[in-house]
Amino acid sequence: MNKKLTQSSVALGDYIRVIRLEKGYSQSQMANILEISQNAYCLLENGQTKFHLDRIIQISTVFELSPQEFLDGYFNESNR
């Protein structure tokens, strides 16, 4: 069961990485905006840190998406 959670975290991290690159943000810029270290941000993208709702809301706001749009995009992408 933990393996499934890890795979989901990695998939969400991959999705965030794609959007981040499309928006032209570096990992360092994202970390600064989220007020975390670059290493902590890297761990999020690599699926080594679990996502909490607060963090998803913060990230979706940075990407100028509502949390619903952000999650809809993630679930639509992961179903392909």
C-alpha positions as CSV (number, residue, x, y, z in Angstrom):
1,M,0.0,0.0,0.0
2,N,2.8,2.5,0.8
3,K,4.2,1.8,-2.7
4,K,1.0,3.0,-4.3
5,L,1.1,6.2,-2.2
6,T,4.7,6.7,-3.3
7,Q,3.9,6.2,-7.0
8,S,1.1,8.8,-6.6
9,S,3.4,11.3,-5.0
10,V,5.9,10.8,-7.8
11,A,3.2,11.2,-10.4
12,L,2.0,14.4,-8.7
13,G,5.6,15.7,-8.5
14,D,6.1,15.0,-12.2
15,Y,2.9,16.9,-13.0
16,I,4.1,19.8,-11.0
17,R,7.5,19.7,-12.7
18,V,5.8,19.9,-16.1
19,I,3.7,22.9,-15.2
20,R,6.6,24.6,-13.5
21,L,8.7,24.3,-16.6
22,E,5.8,25.4,-18.8
23,K,5.4,28.5,-16.6
24,G,9.1,29.2,-16.7
25,Y,9.9,28.8,-13.0
26,S,13.0,27.3,-11.6
27,Q,13.0,25.1,-8.6
28,S,14.7,27.8,-6.7
29,Q,12.0,30.3,-7.6
30,M,9.3,27.9,-6.6
31,A,11.0,27.3,-3.3
32,N,11.3,31.0,-2.6
33,I,7.6,31.6,-3.4
34,L,6.6,28.7,-1.2
35,E,9.0,29.8,1.6
36,I,10.8,26.4,1.7
37,S,14.3,25.4,0.8
38,Q,15.2,24.3,-2.7
39,N,16.0,20.9,-1.3
40,A,12.5,20.6,0.3
41,Y,11.0,21.7,-3.1
42,C,13.1,19.1,-4.9
43,L,11.9,16.4,-2.6
44,L,8.3,17.4,-3.4
45,E,8.8,17.1,-7.1
46,N,10.6,13.8,-6.7
47,G,7.8,12.3,-4.7
48,Q,9.9,11.9,-1.5
49,T,7.6,14.2,0.5
50,K,3.9,13.7,0.8
51,F,1.6,16.5,-0.4
52,H,-0.7,18.2,2.0
53,L,-3.8,20.1,0.9
54,D,-2.3,23.4,2.0
55,R,0.8,22.8,-0.2
56,I,-1.4,21.9,-3.2
57,I,-3.4,25.1,-2.7
58,Q,-0.2,27.1,-2.5
59,I,1.3,25.5,-5.7
60,S,-2.0,25.9,-7.7
61,T,-2.1,29.6,-6.7
62,V,1.5,30.1,-8.0
63,F,0.4,28.5,-11.3
64,E,-2.6,30.8,-11.4
65,L,-5.0,27.8,-11.2
66,S,-7.8,27.1,-8.8
67,P,-7.1,24.0,-6.7
68,Q,-9.9,22.3,-8.6
69,E,-8.4,23.1,-12.0
70,F,-5.0,22.0,-10.8
71,L,-6.3,18.6,-9.5
72,D,-8.6,18.1,-12.5
73,G,-5.5,18.6,-14.7
74,Y,-3.6,16.1,-12.7
75,F,-6.2,13.4,-12.7
76,N,-6.9,13.9,-16.4
77,E,-3.2,13.6,-17.1
78,S,-2.7,10.5,-15.0
79,N,-5.6,8.7,-16.7
80,R,-3.9,8.9,-20.1
